[in-house]
Amino acid sequence: MQRRHFLQACPAAALAATGRLALAQPGSWPARPVRIIVPFTPGGTTDMVARLIGTELGKQLGQAVIVENKPGAGTVIGVDYVAKQPADGHTFVCVANSFAANKTLVKNLPYDTTRDLQPVALMGLSEHVLATHPSSGLKSLADLRKAALARPGTLTYASFGNGTSAHLSGALLCQMMGVDMVHVPYKGQGPALTDLLGGQVSVMFGNWSEFRAHIESGKLVALGMATRQRSRFAPDVPTLAEQGVALESNSWQGLLAPAGTPEAVVQRVNAEVNKALASPHVVEVFAKSGVVSQAGSVAQFSGFVHSEIAKYGEIIRRANITMG
């Protein structure tokens, strides 16, 4: 059946197709404020990056960009909300590592990770540090292992939530050191860091950008950087690899859109994000915060997401981590 006859026979299809074509026309998007959903509580790096880039996008697009926090269920609530929004280019979600991990970790996801969401742009990456409260008396990874072996099942490690990079890295650390520590999940890095600063949890993997001031002031003790080589942001902090555990951990932030979002909009947002990443203000804030810019194409981000899904799938299966 020819396209003209098909559309005449299917008014609904014709209307949908017309809407997508209209969105693809230069100057027709955005037609109203754009929303970026952050599936974490305010205060963490993902929230910071979303708001920083969102502000720049608002200037570039000449339209308001509103950031909303919808935390819960290891980011599933916020991601699912966006997956079910109209694919008209006005709603995005800023995800992190947990988005890739949940593909394997959560048995009954209410959305399909690769089918219901469209990668748009990778934005930043934050290196992780493993830190503890001074009252713990721990100074190194060797100290942590000794204490954990002496008191199995009593030391705790906090995370941004179930399935987040901090959770999986903590579980992998336990496995690699042969120790038993209890996972304590939070709804974001902010509340987890608050309890770490209060000495209510033993250790935590977290973004250097949030931990730096507390480590430099002595409120926290850095046990090691979870980087392959010493970080340029923390050259005086030894890596975990130097201490015998070759574990790398980080947090990345990227934008996704509901599947079916017009390709012209996806490419436009990708280009605008890359432009925002190059702006002097973003460059300055990233440098001060210890966030590494991750500008690139839609195809590159899509490939990155698939590689992260495979990586975390292996970690989850090897550590035998399960969730409902």
C-alpha beads as a LAMMPS data file, in Angstrom:
LAMMPS data file: protein, C-alpha beads

324 atoms
323 bonds

1 atom types
1 bond types

-500.0 500.0 xlo xhi
-500.0 500.0 ylo yhi
-500.0 500.0 zlo zhi

Masses

1 110.0

Atoms # bond

1 1 1 0.000 0.000 0.000
2 1 1 1.403 3.394 -0.938
3 1 1 2.173 5.807 1.932
4 1 1 -0.539 8.280 0.782
5 1 1 -3.232 5.608 0.710
6 1 1 -2.056 4.164 4.039
7 1 1 -2.276 7.521 5.770
8 1 1 -5.689 8.173 4.254
9 1 1 -6.865 4.825 5.586
10 1 1 -5.313 5.406 9.017
11 1 1 -6.044 8.927 10.319
12 1 1 -4.359 8.225 13.662
13 1 1 -1.169 7.089 11.964
14 1 1 -1.290 10.142 9.714
15 1 1 -1.625 12.444 12.709
16 1 1 1.278 10.797 14.535
17 1 1 3.490 10.901 11.470
18 1 1 2.603 14.541 10.862
19 1 1 3.482 15.373 14.455
20 1 1 6.881 13.700 14.184
21 1 1 7.607 15.461 10.914
22 1 1 6.607 18.785 12.404
23 1 1 8.959 18.270 15.332
24 1 1 11.770 17.510 12.943
25 1 1 11.399 20.873 11.192
26 1 1 14.011 23.486 12.186
27 1 1 12.678 26.013 14.652
28 1 1 9.619 23.957 15.690
29 1 1 11.304 22.441 18.747
30 1 1 11.182 23.016 21.636
31 1 1 7.576 24.165 21.632
32 1 1 7.379 24.410 25.446
33 1 1 9.658 23.997 28.496
34 1 1 11.916 20.942 28.421
35 1 1 12.095 18.710 31.490
36 1 1 15.090 16.709 32.709
37 1 1 14.172 14.085 35.301
38 1 1 16.878 13.130 37.809
39 1 1 16.096 9.745 39.428
40 1 1 18.120 10.647 42.545
41 1 1 17.613 12.988 45.474
42 1 1 19.091 16.500 45.157
43 1 1 22.681 17.064 46.170
44 1 1 24.660 14.438 44.267
45 1 1 26.843 14.734 41.192
46 1 1 24.127 13.530 38.801
47 1 1 21.829 16.256 40.093
48 1 1 24.588 18.853 39.814
49 1 1 25.506 17.890 36.256
50 1 1 21.858 17.834 35.149
51 1 1 21.228 21.303 36.571
52 1 1 24.470 22.744 35.242
53 1 1 23.946 21.445 31.710
54 1 1 20.216 22.195 31.910
55 1 1 20.931 25.844 32.624
56 1 1 23.223 26.074 29.599
57 1 1 20.699 24.274 27.390
58 1 1 18.030 26.751 28.448
59 1 1 20.205 29.635 27.289
60 1 1 21.067 27.936 24.013
61 1 1 17.536 26.813 23.184
62 1 1 15.787 29.987 24.296
63 1 1 13.358 27.854 26.275
64 1 1 13.122 26.943 29.957
65 1 1 14.774 23.665 30.970
66 1 1 13.320 22.369 34.225
67 1 1 15.100 19.751 36.352
68 1 1 12.875 17.538 38.524
69 1 1 13.993 14.929 41.062
70 1 1 12.078 11.629 41.105
71 1 1 14.153 9.280 43.286
72 1 1 13.389 5.781 44.475
73 1 1 13.726 2.055 43.719
74 1 1 17.352 2.358 42.623
75 1 1 16.403 4.982 39.978
76 1 1 13.680 2.753 38.483
77 1 1 10.859 5.160 39.417
78 1 1 12.348 8.145 37.607
79 1 1 13.508 6.194 34.577
80 1 1 10.167 4.424 34.204
81 1 1 8.366 7.763 34.380
82 1 1 10.343 9.086 31.415
83 1 1 10.068 5.833 29.460
84 1 1 6.291 6.278 29.518
85 1 1 6.241 9.961 28.520
86 1 1 5.275 11.113 25.000
87 1 1 8.233 10.856 22.626
88 1 1 7.966 14.499 21.619
89 1 1 11.402 15.703 22.702
90 1 1 10.274 17.581 25.795
91 1 1 11.166 15.054 28.521
92 1 1 14.568 13.497 29.203
93 1 1 16.133 11.593 32.070
94 1 1 19.645 12.052 33.416
95 1 1 20.876 8.566 34.310
96 1 1 24.024 7.127 35.826
97 1 1 25.633 3.701 36.090
98 1 1 22.593 2.201 37.806
99 1 1 20.637 2.455 34.559
100 1 1 23.007 -0.062 32.966
101 1 1 23.184 -2.259 36.071
102 1 1 19.428 -2.525 36.506
103 1 1 19.153 -4.385 33.202
104 1 1 20.599 -7.430 34.982
105 1 1 19.945 -6.579 38.613
106 1 1 16.189 -5.958 38.603
107 1 1 14.165 -8.983 37.528
108 1 1 10.918 -7.257 36.626
109 1 1 11.789 -3.825 35.281
110 1 1 8.652 -1.901 34.253
111 1 1 10.485 -0.764 31.112
112 1 1 12.830 -2.365 28.597
113 1 1 16.288 -0.838 29.012
114 1 1 17.294 -0.964 25.359
115 1 1 13.904 -0.797 23.661
116 1 1 11.997 1.892 25.591
117 1 1 14.717 4.518 25.939
118 1 1 16.991 6.284 23.472
119 1 1 20.569 7.339 24.379
120 1 1 21.082 11.023 23.612
121 1 1 24.308 12.340 25.143
122 1 1 26.997 11.376 27.636
123 1 1 27.951 14.375 29.773
124 1 1 30.388 13.727 32.614
125 1 1 32.331 11.151 34.593
126 1 1 33.399 11.350 38.231
127 1 1 36.185 9.241 39.698
128 1 1 35.407 7.409 42.929
129 1 1 37.261 7.471 46.208
130 1 1 36.766 4.911 48.985
131 1 1 36.389 6.861 52.217
132 1 1 35.691 6.327 55.904
133 1 1 35.024 8.393 59.017
134 1 1 38.077 9.230 61.181
135 1 1 36.466 7.516 64.171
136 1 1 36.789 4.164 62.369
137 1 1 40.542 4.246 62.905
138 1 1 41.065 2.940 59.360
139 1 1 43.917 4.449 57.354
140 1 1 44.362 2.037 54.439
141 1 1 42.783 -0.816 52.533
142 1 1 44.839 -3.237 54.634
143 1 1 43.266 -1.778 57.777
144 1 1 39.791 -2.234 56.310
145 1 1 40.438 -5.851 55.392
146 1 1 41.857 -6.636 58.840
147 1 1 38.856 -5.051 60.592
148 1 1 36.342 -6.770 58.302
149 1 1 37.952 -10.173 58.828
150 1 1 37.982 -9.656 62.586
151 1 1 34.311 -8.626 62.674
152 1 1 32.551 -10.367 59.766
153 1 1 29.130 -8.971 58.925
154 1 1 29.445 -5.930 61.212
155 1 1 31.160 -3.311 59.039
156 1 1 28.904 -1.512 56.557
157 1 1 29.303 0.115 53.168
158 1 1 26.887 2.792 51.980
159 1 1 25.734 3.442 48.430
160 1 1 23.591 5.857 46.409
161 1 1 20.988 3.070 46.166
162 1 1 20.553 -0.548 45.091
163 1 1 22.237 -1.205 41.775
164 1 1 24.288 1.983 41.762
165 1 1 28.007 1.971 41.030
166 1 1 28.778 2.475 44.731
167 1 1 26.714 -0.617 45.595
168 1 1 28.271 -2.859 42.971
169 1 1 31.798 -1.603 43.631
170 1 1 31.328 -2.224 47.349
171 1 1 30.114 -5.750 46.668
172 1 1 33.024 -6.387 44.310
173 1 1 35.476 -5.018 46.888
174 1 1 34.159 -7.478 49.465
175 1 1 34.540 -10.313 47.000
176 1 1 38.068 -9.326 45.968
177 1 1 39.219 -8.936 49.594
178 1 1 37.381 -12.024 50.817
179 1 1 35.429 -10.164 53.505
180 1 1 31.790 -9.790 54.557
181 1 1 30.379 -6.260 54.937
182 1 1 26.738 -5.178 55.006
183 1 1 25.335 -3.005 52.211
184 1 1 23.306 0.053 53.307
185 1 1 21.493 1.664 50.335
186 1 1 20.285 5.282 50.268
187 1 1 18.177 7.265 47.797
188 1 1 21.144 9.272 46.574
189 1 1 24.701 10.255 47.387
190 1 1 23.613 13.234 49.494
191 1 1 21.911 11.311 52.326
192 1 1 24.524 8.535 52.170
193 1 1 27.334 11.062 52.545
194 1 1 25.523 12.673 55.495
195 1 1 25.544 9.373 57.374
196 1 1 29.160 8.682 56.441
197 1 1 30.100 12.094 57.855
198 1 1 28.180 11.165 60.990
199 1 1 30.078 7.907 61.368
200 1 1 26.893 5.885 61.002
201 1 1 28.313 3.718 58.186
202 1 1 31.824 2.312 57.921
203 1 1 32.928 3.064 54.345
204 1 1 31.588 4.255 51.030
205 1 1 32.612 4.645 47.411
206 1 1 31.707 8.155 46.315
207 1 1 32.400 10.861 43.789
208 1 1 35.627 12.729 44.461
209 1 1 33.786 15.959 43.655
210 1 1 31.564 15.581 46.738
211 1 1 34.161 14.000 49.018
212 1 1 37.152 16.247 48.321
213 1 1 36.339 19.096 50.730
214 1 1 35.509 16.669 53.547
215 1 1 38.732 14.719 52.995
216 1 1 40.853 17.863 52.804
217 1 1 39.262 19.180 56.014
218 1 1 39.844 15.887 57.836
219 1 1 36.156 15.073 58.264
220 1 1 36.704 11.947 56.146
221 1 1 39.704 9.702 55.493
222 1 1 40.523 8.565 51.954
223 1 1 41.418 4.879 51.869
224 1 1 42.161 4.933 48.146
225 1 1 41.134 6.146 44.705
226 1 1 39.258 3.633 42.550
227 1 1 41.215 4.611 39.449
228 1 1 43.671 2.780 37.222
229 1 1 46.376 5.369 37.870
230 1 1 46.680 8.149 40.421
231 1 1 44.061 10.786 39.745
232 1 1 45.111 14.231 38.578
233 1 1 42.479 15.541 40.980
234 1 1 43.966 13.639 43.960
235 1 1 47.617 12.831 43.173
236 1 1 48.500 12.288 46.838
237 1 1 45.859 9.591 47.402
238 1 1 47.064 6.060 46.540
239 1 1 44.909 3.936 44.267
240 1 1 43.245 0.752 45.428
241 1 1 45.341 -1.059 42.825
242 1 1 48.522 0.158 44.546
243 1 1 47.189 -1.488 47.693
244 1 1 46.574 -4.828 46.035
245 1 1 42.966 -4.550 44.812
246 1 1 42.718 -3.554 41.146
247 1 1 39.197 -2.171 41.304
248 1 1 37.999 0.773 39.216
249 1 1 34.816 2.660 40.005
250 1 1 33.228 5.867 38.774
251 1 1 29.922 7.611 38.204
252 1 1 28.868 8.812 34.761
253 1 1 25.947 10.957 33.767
254 1 1 24.056 10.819 30.476
255 1 1 20.767 11.908 28.932
256 1 1 18.155 9.495 27.614
257 1 1 14.851 10.175 25.863
258 1 1 11.739 8.038 25.392
259 1 1 12.145 5.679 22.427
260 1 1 10.653 7.143 19.281
261 1 1 11.808 10.672 19.989
262 1 1 12.429 12.264 16.574
263 1 1 15.984 11.697 15.363
264 1 1 16.318 15.394 14.529
265 1 1 15.585 16.296 18.158
266 1 1 17.965 13.633 19.511
267 1 1 20.784 14.904 17.303
268 1 1 19.990 18.526 18.158
269 1 1 20.082 17.866 21.900
270 1 1 23.342 15.936 21.527
271 1 1 24.892 18.874 19.678
272 1 1 23.595 21.360 22.245
273 1 1 24.933 19.263 25.144
274 1 1 28.367 19.102 23.499
275 1 1 28.228 22.875 23.053
276 1 1 27.286 23.312 26.711
277 1 1 30.174 21.065 27.814
278 1 1 32.572 23.397 25.998
279 1 1 31.182 26.570 27.596
280 1 1 33.652 28.357 29.927
281 1 1 31.299 28.128 32.911
282 1 1 30.801 24.355 32.607
283 1 1 34.511 23.789 32.019
284 1 1 35.280 25.781 35.175
285 1 1 32.715 24.009 37.351
286 1 1 33.737 20.565 36.075
287 1 1 37.396 21.312 36.806
288 1 1 36.631 22.474 40.349
289 1 1 34.325 19.528 40.959
290 1 1 36.591 16.817 39.576
291 1 1 34.184 15.893 36.787
292 1 1 35.655 14.864 33.437
293 1 1 33.747 16.085 30.348
294 1 1 32.485 13.265 28.115
295 1 1 31.381 15.013 24.924
296 1 1 30.626 12.710 21.985
297 1 1 28.096 11.552 19.432
298 1 1 24.783 9.761 19.921
299 1 1 26.288 6.600 18.433
300 1 1 29.247 6.732 20.816
301 1 1 26.993 7.096 23.842
302 1 1 24.775 4.258 22.639
303 1 1 27.813 1.990 22.333
304 1 1 28.999 3.080 25.772
305 1 1 25.640 2.220 27.368
306 1 1 25.679 -1.265 25.832
307 1 1 29.239 -1.859 27.075
308 1 1 28.249 -0.731 30.587
309 1 1 25.271 -3.106 30.561
310 1 1 27.625 -5.983 29.730
311 1 1 30.192 -4.939 32.353
312 1 1 27.737 -4.641 35.213
313 1 1 25.934 -7.781 34.160
314 1 1 29.153 -9.719 34.674
315 1 1 29.820 -8.109 38.072
316 1 1 26.267 -8.814 39.292
317 1 1 26.339 -12.448 38.196
318 1 1 29.803 -13.051 39.631
319 1 1 28.886 -11.480 42.992
320 1 1 25.476 -13.225 42.938
321 1 1 23.610 -9.994 43.701
322 1 1 19.848 -10.270 43.371
323 1 1 16.919 -7.897 43.710
324 1 1 13.194 -8.129 43.154

Bonds

1 1 1 2
2 1 2 3
3 1 3 4
4 1 4 5
5 1 5 6
6 1 6 7
7 1 7 8
8 1 8 9
9 1 9 10
10 1 10 11
11 1 11 12
12 1 12 13
13 1 13 14
14 1 14 15
15 1 15 16
16 1 16 17
17 1 17 18
18 1 18 19
19 1 19 20
20 1 20 21
21 1 21 22
22 1 22 23
23 1 23 24
24 1 24 25
25 1 25 26
26 1 26 27
27 1 27 28
28 1 28 29
29 1 29 30
30 1 30 31
31 1 31 32
32 1 32 33
33 1 33 34
34 1 34 35
35 1 35 36
36 1 36 37
37 1 37 38
38 1 38 39
39 1 39 40
40 1 40 41
41 1 41 42
42 1 42 43
43 1 43 44
44 1 44 45
45 1 45 46
46 1 46 47
47 1 47 48
48 1 48 49
49 1 49 50
50 1 50 51
51 1 51 52
52 1 52 53
53 1 53 54
54 1 54 55
55 1 55 56
56 1 56 57
57 1 57 58
58 1 58 59
59 1 59 60
60 1 60 61
61 1 61 62
62 1 62 63
63 1 63 64
64 1 64 65
65 1 65 66
66 1 66 67
67 1 67 68
68 1 68 69
69 1 69 70
70 1 70 71
71 1 71 72
72 1 72 73
73 1 73 74
74 1 74 75
75 1 75 76
76 1 76 77
77 1 77 78
78 1 78 79
79 1 79 80
80 1 80 81
81 1 81 82
82 1 82 83
83 1 83 84
84 1 84 85
85 1 85 86
86 1 86 87
87 1 87 88
88 1 88 89
89 1 89 90
90 1 90 91
91 1 91 92
92 1 92 93
93 1 93 94
94 1 94 95
95 1 95 96
96 1 96 97
97 1 97 98
98 1 98 99
99 1 99 100
100 1 100 101
101 1 101 102
102 1 102 103
103 1 103 104
104 1 104 105
105 1 105 106
106 1 106 107
107 1 107 108
108 1 108 109
109 1 109 110
110 1 110 111
111 1 111 112
112 1 112 113
113 1 113 114
114 1 114 115
115 1 115 116
116 1 116 117
117 1 117 118
118 1 118 119
119 1 119 120
120 1 120 121
121 1 121 122
122 1 122 123
123 1 123 124
124 1 124 125
125 1 125 126
126 1 126 127
127 1 127 128
128 1 128 129
129 1 129 130
130 1 130 131
131 1 131 132
132 1 132 133
133 1 133 134
134 1 134 135
135 1 135 136
136 1 136 137
137 1 137 138
138 1 138 139
139 1 139 140
140 1 140 141
141 1 141 142
142 1 142 143
143 1 143 144
144 1 144 145
145 1 145 146
146 1 146 147
147 1 147 148
148 1 148 149
149 1 149 150
150 1 150 151
151 1 151 152
152 1 152 153
153 1 153 154
154 1 154 155
155 1 155 156
156 1 156 157
157 1 157 158
158 1 158 159
159 1 159 160
160 1 160 161
161 1 161 162
162 1 162 163
163 1 163 164
164 1 164 165
165 1 165 166
166 1 166 167
167 1 167 168
168 1 168 169
169 1 169 170
170 1 170 171
171 1 171 172
172 1 172 173
173 1 173 174
174 1 174 175
175 1 175 176
176 1 176 177
177 1 177 178
178 1 178 179
179 1 179 180
180 1 180 181
181 1 181 182
182 1 182 183
183 1 183 184
184 1 184 185
185 1 185 186
186 1 186 187
187 1 187 188
188 1 188 189
189 1 189 190
190 1 190 191
191 1 191 192
192 1 192 193
193 1 193 194
194 1 194 195
195 1 195 196
196 1 196 197
197 1 197 198
198 1 198 199
199 1 199 200
200 1 200 201
201 1 201 202
202 1 202 203
203 1 203 204
204 1 204 205
205 1 205 206
206 1 206 207
207 1 207 208
208 1 208 209
209 1 209 210
210 1 210 211
211 1 211 212
212 1 212 213
213 1 213 214
214 1 214 215
215 1 215 216
216 1 216 217
217 1 217 218
218 1 218 219
219 1 219 220
220 1 220 221
221 1 221 222
222 1 222 223
223 1 223 224
224 1 224 225
225 1 225 226
226 1 226 227
227 1 227 228
228 1 228 229
229 1 229 230
230 1 230 231
231 1 231 232
232 1 232 233
233 1 233 234
234 1 234 235
235 1 235 236
236 1 236 237
237 1 237 238
238 1 238 239
239 1 239 240
240 1 240 241
241 1 241 242
242 1 242 243
243 1 243 244
244 1 244 245
245 1 245 246
246 1 246 247
247 1 247 248
248 1 248 249
249 1 249 250
250 1 250 251
251 1 251 252
252 1 252 253
253 1 253 254
254 1 254 255
255 1 255 256
256 1 256 257
257 1 257 258
258 1 258 259
259 1 259 260
260 1 260 261
261 1 261 262
262 1 262 263
263 1 263 264
264 1 264 265
265 1 265 266
266 1 266 267
267 1 267 268
268 1 268 269
269 1 269 270
270 1 270 271
271 1 271 272
272 1 272 273
273 1 273 274
274 1 274 275
275 1 275 276
276 1 276 277
277 1 277 278
278 1 278 279
279 1 279 280
280 1 280 281
281 1 281 282
282 1 282 283
283 1 283 284
284 1 284 285
285 1 285 286
286 1 286 287
287 1 287 288
288 1 288 289
289 1 289 290
290 1 290 291
291 1 291 292
292 1 292 293
293 1 293 294
294 1 294 295
295 1 295 296
296 1 296 297
297 1 297 298
298 1 298 299
299 1 299 300
300 1 300 301
301 1 301 302
302 1 302 303
303 1 303 304
304 1 304 305
305 1 305 306
306 1 306 307
307 1 307 308
308 1 308 309
309 1 309 310
310 1 310 311
311 1 311 312
312 1 312 313
313 1 313 314
314 1 314 315
315 1 315 316
316 1 316 317
317 1 317 318
318 1 318 319
319 1 319 320
320 1 320 321
321 1 321 322
322 1 322 323
323 1 323 324
